[in-house]
Structures are given as C-alpha cells and as structure tokens.
Amino acid sequence: MSSYLITCTPAHGHVMPLLQIARHLIALGNQVSFLTSPRYAERVRQAGARFVPLPADADIDLDDADGAFPERAGLTGPAAIRFDMSNLFVRPGSAQLAAVLAEFAARRIDAVLTEPLFIGAALLQRMPREQRPPVIVLGIFPLGARSRDAAPFGLGVTPMPGAVGRVRNAALRLIAEKVIFGAVQREADAVARREVGRPMGGFVLDWAGRADAYVQFTVPEFEYPRSDLPGTVHFVGPLPAPASDRELPEWWSDLDERRPVVHVTQGTIANADFTQLVLPTISALAESEALVVVATGGRPISALPRALPANVRVAEYLPYDRLLPRIDLLVTNGGYGGVQQALENGVPLVVAGQTEDKVEVSARVGWSGVGLNLRTNSPTPEQVGAAITRVLGDPSYRENAHRIGAAMRETDAWRSLGEVLESVQEGSSPDRRFQNAD
C-alpha cells in the first residue's frame, strides 16, 4: 500500500471533499496524512487520517477572510481578487512548503495530493523531479488548466468558438496576467525563486495544469472543450455522493404530493445573509403551486422569518442522496459539489453565484444548457421567479441535465482515481526515497 500526503487550504469547501478522498484511500489500506488547519484536526482524525497542522503563518481561515484581514472588507472586483490571491494564497505558500518538506524529512511519502489553491504544492512541483514525489491535483472545483480555447479562470467568461474566440482569449489572458494580476504574478515568482530557485513556470492560477497529474472530478460534458488539454488531465466523474443516515424532517412525506418541488440553498458557508438567494426564492414562489424546500446549511431555522408561506418546508440539513431524486429544480449559489450531485440526478438549475469559484460553476451551468445563470449574487424575487418559470417550462434544460447526468453515472471516480495514482507512482523511480526515516 502507499503513503499519501493530502494538502489543503483552510476552507470548509476544500477540506470536506478531500476528507472524503482520504477516507476512501484509507479504506483501501493506504496511509494518509492530512495537512491543514488545526480547526479541522478532529475531522481529520475521525476520517482515520494522521493530522498534520499548518504553521501559523499559513493558517488563515478562508471562511472568515475579513476577520483575518479587516482591510479586505469592502473590496470588490479585481482589487478584491488581487488581495485574495496575494494574502490568502501566494504569501502562505512558503510556510506551506516548509510543512510539506518537514513531512518528507520525517516519513515516506509516495505522492502528494492537493487541491489547486494550495500554493505550497505549486512550489513543490517546481522542484526537480528527482527531489520530490509526484504532485497530483484533485480538481474539486472547475478545471483551471490554461488553454487557447478558454478565457482565464476566474472571469466567468464562456467559450467563443473559432479564431475570433482564440484572439479574445489571448487578449483577456494578456490583460489578466500582465495588467490586472501582474503584481501578484511577480510576487509569486519571487516567492518561488526564493524557495526553490526558479520562477513559477507560468501564471500562478494555471499551475495545476503543469502538475504531474490533474484528477478532475467531473465529466467532459460539464467542462469547456480544449483542443490543447494537457495529457496529465483526467476526467474521472464526480465524487460519489455519501450515503446519509440523517433523520428526515417530519414534513418529508409532503414530497410525495404531485406538485413541483423546488429546492433552494446557499450552502454551508455563504449563508450568513439569506436575503441573497433563499428569501428571494421563497418570495418568488409564495403564490405558486410549487413546494419550496429550504436547507439553511446548518444555520438555525430561526434565522428565517417566523411567518413563511404555506408552501415552504425548512430544515438545517437535508440528505441529498434522498432529496435530489425527488426535486424538479435546484436554486443554488453554485457550490461545485452540490451542482454536480443535482446533475447526476438529472435535476436542472438556477444559479446565482459570482464569488470564488462559483462564478466559474455558474458560467458552466449556463453554457451547458442545464440551467440559467443569473450572473449575480443577489437576484431579485422577480429575477428568480422568471428563471424558475423558464427552466421548468422549457424541457431542454431537464434534457441537458439528464444527458450530463447519464454521462456522470457511467463513471467510477474511485476506480479512475486509483488508476491515475498507480500510473503516476509507477513513473517514479523505485530508488527515490522522499524521507529520512520511515
């Protein structure tokens, strides 16, 4: 069996899917160490992995970035993205790399598995191959590999075919890399030169496409076509939805009524303000025949108004493996995992997410024809209502969701991940020893 090091920035939406991967690898008999914030130590240990704490310099709570950096509050647009790229990702990279190298000095590591925003792994990947184990990127949000056929990641710009599209993409890339984020790139190159003796080797947000392997947890049908896709990229299908033993709410039998069921959620992190999406959806459907099912993502139900329309049902959490086969539409702020679970069940979507990777998830929903992208974080009830009416009334959205869902159901992410891990490790010379002691 193998010994893996999983590295993860301290964000709930990053840690949870990587813990799922860790549990799977451990169940196969592998040894797994998990490097992240001490805030997740107990969850890591419950998964059966060995917990490795990030150094204090890299332990930034990405789910409360304004708390860590009060000056971040109020920033918008490119200024906000520049701030985050520098302070949340690039600058912690040195301390992240130091923690990784300390693990190599202490025990055998056969491969490093990482999510794309852990810049310590990007720095590690720039070290000579004989000095490090393979670096394998786990694509838990939309594919970020550089391509002449796609706009730079993070803009939410969908493909434009032909030569005109490639010219547009090249222009956007030049502006993004040299103008908007030029200072960030120079900083990343300086960090890389200081730590590993060479620059990043390309734009910092594209580094995952240069890793030894890039395991993307989706299907090609839900990704932009790229004629120059690196051979290191492997589409393996979505992570399997974990079975839930959560107790069902007392109103669960209402789902058996013969009326449309619309589920709305803002996930488990971006749910501090229900006026962004949950309340506009409730308001939009208050007089409709639809049953509106709300998940508060762990916030108390009392965070919603006391007087809700009669067609609304609420729970803090809901078992998606049992809920999604019963709904007709998902209204969401664009979490990658939830969107893919919906598609796997053939459920069309209305999405309203323009932050973090959600802007790219939302763009793919609209581009693939599985739903409507509202292109805002805070739609009005009228916008949400019109989108829901359109998606439920036009069968093409459900047909496209069924088409992509069928492709997803043909995959076996665990088997394919195992094949990639085996192939990459076979490419490592057996005389390499990434350790000082076992």
LOMAR-393000 format. One record per residue (C-alpha): residue number from 1; residue in one letter; chain; x, y, z. Coordinates in Angstrom, 3 decimals. Layout:
% residues N
 pos code unit       c1       c2       c3
 NUM    a    A        X        Y        Z
...
This chain:
% residues 438
 pos code unit       c1       c2       c3
   1    m    A    0.000    0.000    0.000
   2    s    A    1.011    3.642   -0.429
   3    s    A    1.642    6.567    1.877
   4    y    A   -0.042    9.800    0.764
   5    l    A    0.141   13.394    1.964
   6    i    A   -3.006   15.416    1.295
   7    t    A   -2.560   19.195    1.461
   8    c    A   -5.457   21.600    1.782
   9    t    A   -6.013   25.305    2.378
  10    p    A   -8.175   26.023    5.451
  11    a    A  -11.594   26.329    3.799
  12    h    A  -14.591   24.142    4.611
  13    g    A  -15.484   23.679    0.944
  14    h    A  -11.973   22.413    0.229
  15    v    A  -11.451   20.259    3.314
  16    m    A  -14.703   18.295    3.144
  17    p    A  -14.254   16.708   -0.313
  18    l    A  -10.593   15.990    0.401
  19    l    A  -11.592   14.223    3.612
  20    q    A  -13.937   12.077    1.536
  21    i    A  -10.979   11.138   -0.674
  22    a    A   -8.853   10.455    2.405
  23    r    A  -11.475    8.082    3.829
  24    h    A  -11.582    6.174    0.556
  25    l    A   -7.804    5.795    0.366
  26    i    A   -7.621    4.686    3.988
  27    a    A  -10.368    2.101    3.426
  28    l    A   -8.123    0.577    0.739
  29    g    A   -5.351    0.150    3.290
  30    n    A   -3.246    3.205    2.427
  31    q    A   -1.617    5.518    4.950
  32    v    A   -2.858    9.104    4.668
  33    s    A   -1.503   12.228    6.335
  34    f    A   -3.626   15.379    6.035
  35    l    A   -2.036   18.830    6.211
  36    t    A   -4.443   21.658    7.019
  37    s    A   -5.572   23.978    9.827
  38    p    A   -5.869   22.721   13.427
  39    r    A   -9.518   23.785   13.199
  40    y    A  -10.099   20.599   11.216
  41    a    A   -7.909   18.319   13.332
  42    e    A  -10.770   16.366   14.849
  43    r    A  -12.489   15.857   11.493
  44    v    A   -9.218   14.597   10.015
  45    r    A   -8.713   12.139   12.840
  46    q    A  -12.318   10.942   12.611
  47    a    A  -11.660   10.179    8.939
  48    g    A   -8.804    7.917   10.028
  49    a    A   -6.008   10.106    8.697
  50    r    A   -2.954   11.366   10.523
  51    f    A   -3.389   15.087   11.169
  52    v    A   -0.543   17.475   10.287
  53    p    A   -1.023   21.123   11.354
  54    l    A   -0.283   24.016    9.067
  55    p    A    2.216   26.512   10.501
  56    a    A    0.652   29.626   11.999
  57    d    A    1.863   31.741    9.046
  58    a    A   -0.275   29.623    6.694
  59    d    A   -3.263   29.073    8.981
  60    i    A   -5.703   31.609    7.556
  61    d    A   -9.414   30.936    7.940
  62    l    A  -10.599   31.347    4.360
  63    d    A  -14.203   31.119    5.512
  64    d    A  -13.676   34.295    7.557
  65    a    A  -11.100   36.129    5.499
  66    d    A  -12.468   39.524    6.557
  67    g    A  -11.793   38.569   10.156
  68    a    A   -8.171   37.789    9.340
  69    f    A   -7.797   40.868    7.131
  70    p    A  -10.188   43.682    8.124
  71    e    A   -8.802   45.789    5.281
  72    r    A  -10.305   43.256    2.868
  73    a    A  -13.867   44.274    3.718
  74    g    A  -15.403   46.423    1.037
  75    l    A  -13.017   45.397   -1.732
  76    t    A  -14.725   44.362   -4.954
  77    g    A  -13.825   43.311   -8.477
  78    p    A  -10.158   42.946   -9.494
  79    a    A   -8.949   44.669   -6.317
  80    a    A  -10.628   42.013   -4.188
  81    i    A   -9.244   39.167   -6.304
  82    r    A   -5.727   40.639   -6.223
  83    f    A   -5.905   40.970   -2.457
  84    d    A   -7.074   37.381   -2.028
  85    m    A   -4.525   35.924   -4.430
  86    s    A   -1.667   37.618   -2.602
  87    n    A   -2.750   37.351    1.026
  88    l    A   -4.786   34.152    1.123
  89    f    A   -2.831   32.003   -1.316
  90    v    A    0.578   33.233   -2.523
  91    r    A    2.063   34.541    0.737
  92    p    A    1.181   31.437    2.813
  93    g    A    2.949   29.319    0.174
  94    s    A    6.367   29.484    1.812
  95    a    A    5.106   28.198    5.162
  96    q    A    3.018   25.563    3.384
  97    l    A    6.074   24.299    1.505
  98    a    A    8.116   24.190    4.708
  99    a    A    5.457   21.973    6.314
 100    v    A    5.450   19.651    3.300
 101    l    A    9.236   19.344    3.288
 102    a    A    9.208   18.611    7.017
 103    e    A    6.885   15.686    6.302
 104    f    A    9.291   14.361    3.679
 105    a    A   12.076   14.508    6.256
 106    a    A   10.029   12.532    8.784
 107    r    A    8.383    9.727    6.814
 108    r    A    7.987    8.094    3.423
 109    i    A    5.615    9.931    1.076
 110    d    A    4.710    8.230   -2.206
 111    a    A    2.638   11.097   -3.611
 112    v    A    1.265   14.496   -2.625
 113    l    A   -2.431   15.007   -3.322
 114    t    A   -3.573   18.618   -3.248
 115    e    A   -6.335   20.998   -4.165
 116    p    A   -5.366   23.685   -6.687
 117    l    A   -5.170   26.675   -4.328
 118    f    A   -2.528   25.184   -2.035
 119    i    A    0.405   27.171   -3.400
 120    g    A    2.883   25.191   -1.317
 121    a    A    2.208   22.290   -3.675
 122    a    A    2.746   24.570   -6.674
 123    l    A    6.174   25.445   -5.256
 124    l    A    6.906   21.788   -4.606
 125    q    A    6.044   20.969   -8.204
 126    r    A    8.760   23.386   -9.349
 127    m    A   11.453   21.392   -7.552
 128    p    A   13.474   18.927   -9.671
 129    r    A   11.521   15.715  -10.108
 130    e    A   14.225   13.579   -8.505
 131    q    A   13.899   15.625   -5.296
 132    r    A   10.169   15.177   -4.742
 133    p    A    7.338   12.665   -5.072
 134    p    A    4.602   13.122   -7.690
 135    v    A    2.237   16.059   -7.198
 136    i    A   -1.366   15.187   -8.059
 137    v    A   -4.012   17.902   -8.188
 138    l    A   -7.541   16.998   -7.075
 139    g    A   -9.994   19.035   -9.153
 140    i    A  -12.743   19.758   -6.637
 141    f    A  -13.845   22.892   -8.454
 142    p    A  -13.942   23.741  -12.183
 143    l    A  -10.933   22.907  -14.318
 144    g    A   -8.313   25.642  -14.293
 145    a    A   -5.928   24.330  -16.952
 146    r    A   -4.677   27.037  -19.307
 147    s    A   -5.990   26.774  -22.869
 148    r    A   -6.134   28.826  -26.032
 149    d    A   -9.803   27.791  -26.240
 150    a    A  -10.843   29.157  -22.821
 151    a    A  -10.763   32.523  -21.122
 152    p    A   -8.604   32.882  -17.997
 153    f    A  -10.028   31.118  -14.963
 154    g    A  -11.994   33.286  -12.564
 155    l    A  -13.646   35.616  -15.065
 156    g    A  -16.739   33.504  -15.640
 157    v    A  -16.402   34.032  -19.401
 158    t    A  -17.784   31.197  -21.535
 159    p    A  -16.106   29.901  -24.714
 160    m    A  -16.359   31.609  -28.079
 161    p    A  -15.634   29.261  -30.989
 162    g    A  -13.167   29.778  -33.791
 163    a    A  -10.298   32.156  -34.400
 164    v    A  -12.189   35.126  -33.011
 165    g    A  -12.638   33.318  -29.719
 166    r    A   -8.954   32.471  -29.506
 167    v    A   -7.978   36.075  -30.149
 168    r    A  -10.398   37.196  -27.442
 169    n    A   -8.997   34.634  -25.006
 170    a    A   -5.421   35.679  -25.724
 171    a    A   -6.304   39.324  -25.146
 172    l    A   -8.101   38.537  -21.890
 173    r    A   -5.158   36.429  -20.743
 174    l    A   -2.677   39.200  -21.512
 175    i    A   -4.753   41.717  -19.578
 176    a    A   -5.294   39.344  -16.660
 177    e    A   -1.722   38.117  -16.314
 178    k    A    0.253   41.232  -17.195
 179    v    A   -2.026   44.082  -16.123
 180    i    A   -4.691   43.142  -13.577
 181    f    A   -2.656   40.474  -11.773
 182    g    A    0.836   41.409  -12.890
 183    a    A    1.927   42.389   -9.396
 184    v    A    0.552   39.144   -7.955
 185    q    A    2.444   37.116  -10.538
 186    r    A    5.673   38.954   -9.820
 187    e    A    5.191   38.235   -6.139
 188    a    A    4.531   34.552   -6.820
 189    d    A    7.646   34.315   -8.996
 190    a    A    9.696   35.980   -6.284
 191    v    A    8.430   33.504   -3.677
 192    a    A    9.249   30.604   -5.990
 193    r    A   12.774   31.885   -6.710
 194    r    A   13.412   32.300   -3.003
 195    e    A   12.075   28.871   -2.040
 196    v    A   13.027   26.602   -4.954
 197    g    A   15.423   28.644   -7.086
 198    r    A   13.188   29.169  -10.118
 199    p    A   10.000   31.104  -11.019
 200    m    A    6.514   29.617  -11.047
 201    g    A    6.808   28.464  -14.653
 202    g    A    3.670   30.264  -15.759
 203    f    A    0.662   32.099  -14.384
 204    v    A    0.152   31.147  -10.757
 205    l    A   -3.524   30.220  -11.167
 206    d    A   -2.647   27.888  -14.053
 207    w    A   -0.099   25.851  -12.132
 208    a    A   -2.385   22.811  -11.648
 209    g    A   -2.254   22.110  -15.372
 210    r    A    1.519   21.690  -15.029
 211    a    A    1.333   19.165  -12.178
 212    d    A    2.279   15.508  -12.643
 213    a    A   -1.422   14.640  -12.806
 214    y    A   -4.684   16.585  -12.580
 215    v    A   -7.668   14.486  -11.499
 216    q    A  -10.808   16.462  -12.397
 217    f    A  -13.918   15.294  -10.584
 218    t    A  -16.463   15.825  -13.339
 219    v    A  -17.156   14.680  -16.901
 220    p    A  -16.024   16.393  -20.129
 221    e    A  -19.658   17.257  -20.880
 222    f    A  -19.619   19.736  -17.980
 223    e    A  -16.305   21.316  -18.972
 224    y    A  -15.274   23.666  -21.721
 225    p    A  -13.733   21.879  -24.729
 226    r    A   -9.985   22.406  -25.009
 227    s    A   -8.088   21.285  -28.099
 228    d    A   -4.814   21.665  -26.193
 229    l    A   -5.817   19.869  -22.998
 230    p    A   -2.694   18.510  -21.267
 231    g    A   -2.410   14.740  -21.256
 232    t    A   -1.985   14.914  -17.498
 233    v    A   -5.660   15.903  -17.059
 234    h    A   -8.020   13.025  -16.267
 235    f    A  -11.808   13.379  -16.091
 236    v    A  -12.973   10.781  -13.583
 237    g    A  -16.569   11.803  -12.854
 238    p    A  -17.949   13.453   -9.718
 239    l    A  -17.112   12.313   -6.237
 240    p    A  -19.727    9.758   -5.146
 241    a    A  -22.459   11.307   -3.026
 242    p    A  -22.013    9.984    0.513
 243    a    A  -24.933    7.992    1.875
 244    s    A  -26.746    9.846    4.633
 245    d    A  -28.324    8.461    7.763
 246    r    A  -29.603   11.881    8.789
 247    e    A  -33.050   11.866   10.382
 248    l    A  -35.739   13.009    7.971
 249    p    A  -37.835   16.078    8.834
 250    e    A  -41.425   15.483    9.852
 251    w    A  -42.692   17.070    6.637
 252    w    A  -40.790   14.630    4.380
 253    s    A  -43.989   12.898    3.210
 254    d    A  -45.076   16.198    1.629
 255    l    A  -42.561   15.488   -1.127
 256    d    A  -44.864   12.721   -2.350
 257    e    A  -47.535   15.211   -3.326
 258    r    A  -47.973   15.714   -7.056
 259    r    A  -46.658   19.247   -7.414
 260    p    A  -43.301   20.697   -8.488
 261    v    A  -40.588   20.647   -5.831
 262    v    A  -38.004   23.455   -5.859
 263    h    A  -35.042   23.182   -3.500
 264    v    A  -33.086   26.314   -2.574
 265    t    A  -29.845   26.528   -0.629
 266    q    A  -26.906   28.860   -0.081
 267    g    A  -24.671   26.027    1.085
 268    t    A  -22.924   25.755    4.432
 269    i    A  -20.614   28.790    4.291
 270    a    A  -22.092   31.645    2.226
 271    n    A  -25.325   31.532    4.187
 272    a    A  -24.952   34.419    6.612
 273    d    A  -27.403   36.524    4.600
 274    f    A  -30.495   34.685    3.387
 275    t    A  -31.674   37.815    1.556
 276    q    A  -29.145   36.945   -1.141
 277    l    A  -30.982   33.914   -2.562
 278    v    A  -33.150   31.932   -0.126
 279    l    A  -35.618   34.693    0.716
 280    p    A  -35.942   35.951   -2.892
 281    t    A  -36.774   32.376   -3.943
 282    i    A  -39.342   31.984   -1.174
 283    s    A  -40.892   35.303   -2.143
 284    a    A  -40.908   34.467   -5.857
 285    l    A  -42.798   31.206   -5.283
 286    a    A  -45.060   32.292   -2.408
 287    e    A  -48.192   32.226   -4.525
 288    s    A  -47.226   29.287   -6.736
 289    e    A  -48.239   25.656   -6.584
 290    a    A  -44.624   24.579   -6.069
 291    l    A  -43.355   23.135   -2.816
 292    v    A  -40.280   25.141   -1.749
 293    v    A  -37.740   23.097    0.226
 294    v    A  -35.116   25.150    2.064
 295    a    A  -31.857   23.929    3.618
 296    t    A  -30.238   26.511    5.892
 297    g    A  -26.837   24.803    5.720
 298    g    A  -26.528   24.454    9.474
 299    r    A  -27.841   27.856   10.461
 300    p    A  -30.796   27.735   12.867
 301    i    A  -34.213   27.717   11.272
 302    s    A  -34.997   30.753   13.419
 303    a    A  -32.625   32.743   11.147
 304    l    A  -35.510   32.774    8.649
 305    p    A  -38.618   34.899    9.159
 306    r    A  -41.100   33.358   11.581
 307    a    A  -44.009   33.703    9.172
 308    l    A  -43.240   31.776    5.977
 309    p    A  -45.618   30.980    3.106
 310    a    A  -47.612   27.782    3.481
 311    n    A  -45.753   26.087    0.629
 312    v    A  -42.319   26.327    2.323
 313    r    A  -40.609   23.479    4.178
 314    v    A  -37.342   24.082    6.085
 315    a    A  -34.552   22.019    7.617
 316    e    A  -30.989   22.828    8.680
 317    y    A  -29.593   19.919    6.667
 318    l    A  -31.152   17.509    4.210
 319    p    A  -29.902   14.143    2.890
 320    y    A  -29.081   14.941   -0.726
 321    d    A  -28.879   11.292   -1.712
 322    r    A  -32.588   11.018   -0.837
 323    l    A  -33.735   14.551   -1.644
 324    l    A  -32.364   15.169   -5.137
 325    p    A  -34.245   12.306   -6.835
 326    r    A  -37.468   13.939   -5.577
 327    i    A  -36.995   17.530   -6.749
 328    d    A  -37.691   19.251  -10.055
 329    l    A  -35.269   22.180   -9.749
 330    l    A  -32.318   23.316   -7.638
 331    v    A  -31.792   27.010   -6.888
 332    t    A  -28.248   27.477   -5.588
 333    n    A  -25.339   29.884   -5.250
 334    g    A  -23.188   27.464   -7.220
 335    g    A  -21.248   25.123   -4.964
 336    y    A  -19.448   22.680   -7.273
 337    g    A  -20.300   19.514   -5.375
 338    g    A  -23.995   20.298   -4.973
 339    v    A  -24.359   21.289   -8.628
 340    q    A  -22.801   18.025   -9.774
 341    q    A  -24.965   15.967   -7.421
 342    a    A  -28.026   17.666   -8.916
 343    l    A  -26.872   16.923  -12.456
 344    e    A  -26.134   13.312  -11.600
 345    n    A  -29.831   13.082  -10.711
 346    g    A  -30.901   14.894  -13.891
 347    v    A  -32.033   18.000  -11.998
 348    p    A  -31.843   21.375  -13.832
 349    l    A  -30.686   24.505  -12.025
 350    v    A  -30.975   28.211  -11.439
 351    v    A  -27.658   29.561  -10.137
 352    a    A  -26.698   32.886   -8.562
 353    g    A  -23.033   32.853   -7.574
 354    q    A  -20.305   35.291   -8.617
 355    t    A  -17.658   34.836   -5.918
 356    e    A  -14.677   32.458   -5.556
 357    d    A  -15.004   29.505   -7.936
 358    k    A  -18.794   29.899   -8.001
 359    v    A  -18.540   32.346  -10.889
 360    e    A  -16.994   29.552  -12.970
 361    v    A  -19.538   26.952  -11.817
 362    s    A  -22.404   29.295  -12.681
 363    a    A  -20.907   30.028  -16.086
 364    r    A  -20.730   26.306  -16.884
 365    v    A  -24.360   25.799  -15.842
 366    g    A  -25.487   28.400  -18.359
 367    w    A  -23.059   27.303  -21.080
 368    s    A  -24.025   23.617  -20.879
 369    g    A  -27.743   24.341  -21.064
 370    v    A  -28.602   22.613  -17.782
 371    g    A  -29.962   25.783  -16.222
 372    l    A  -29.860   29.553  -16.053
 373    n    A  -27.015   31.689  -14.721
 374    l    A  -28.443   34.823  -13.107
 375    r    A  -24.972   36.455  -13.101
 376    t    A  -25.430   37.990   -9.666
 377    n    A  -25.074   37.064   -6.013
 378    s    A  -28.295   38.800   -5.023
 379    p    A  -31.104   38.383   -7.550
 380    t    A  -34.499   39.967   -7.038
 381    p    A  -37.571   37.797   -6.474
 382    e    A  -38.683   38.761   -9.981
 383    q    A  -35.423   37.515  -11.491
 384    v    A  -35.558   34.249   -9.589
 385    g    A  -39.237   33.705  -10.394
 386    a    A  -38.777   34.344  -14.097
 387    a    A  -35.790   31.971  -14.226
 388    i    A  -37.640   29.201  -12.388
 389    t    A  -40.640   29.563  -14.694
 390    r    A  -38.406   29.386  -17.755
 391    v    A  -36.406   26.359  -16.618
 392    l    A  -39.460   24.385  -15.507
 393    g    A  -41.335   25.318  -18.681
 394    d    A  -38.608   24.514  -21.206
 395    p    A  -37.860   20.763  -21.397
 396    s    A  -34.425   21.354  -22.931
 397    y    A  -32.945   22.221  -19.537
 398    r    A  -34.027   18.933  -17.995
 399    e    A  -32.987   17.043  -21.121
 400    n    A  -29.486   18.532  -20.929
 401    a    A  -29.300   17.770  -17.211
 402    h    A  -30.327   14.167  -17.943
 403    r    A  -27.717   13.932  -20.715
 404    i    A  -24.867   15.100  -18.490
 405    g    A  -26.227   13.105  -15.563
 406    a    A  -26.170    9.946  -17.682
 407    a    A  -22.511   10.591  -18.526
 408    m    A  -21.757   11.059  -14.831
 409    r    A  -23.490    7.834  -13.869
 410    e    A  -21.261    5.953  -16.311
 411    t    A  -18.145    6.978  -14.392
 412    d    A  -16.426    5.431  -11.397
 413    a    A  -14.399    8.184   -9.746
 414    w    A  -12.774    5.882   -7.202
 415    r    A  -11.616    3.351   -9.775
 416    s    A  -10.302    6.090  -12.081
 417    l    A   -8.524    7.888   -9.244
 418    g    A   -6.823    4.627   -8.327
 419    e    A   -5.679    4.134  -11.899
 420    v    A   -4.180    7.626  -12.031
 421    l    A   -2.402    7.185   -8.700
 422    e    A   -0.986    3.845   -9.781
 423    s    A    0.160    5.196  -13.140
 424    v    A    1.854    8.272  -11.674
 425    q    A    3.615    6.294   -8.964
 426    e    A    4.830    3.723  -11.499
 427    g    A    6.559    6.621  -13.226
 428    s    A    8.597    7.264  -10.072
 429    s    A   11.994    5.621   -9.945
 430    p    A   11.971    2.958   -7.213
 431    d    A   15.291    4.154   -5.836
 432    r    A   13.846    7.526   -4.881
 433    r    A   13.321    7.882   -1.142
 434    f    A   11.412   11.001   -0.168
 435    q    A   12.199   10.588    3.527
 436    n    A   14.916   10.491    6.127
 437    a    A   13.179    7.952    8.335
 438    d    A   10.208    5.658    7.985
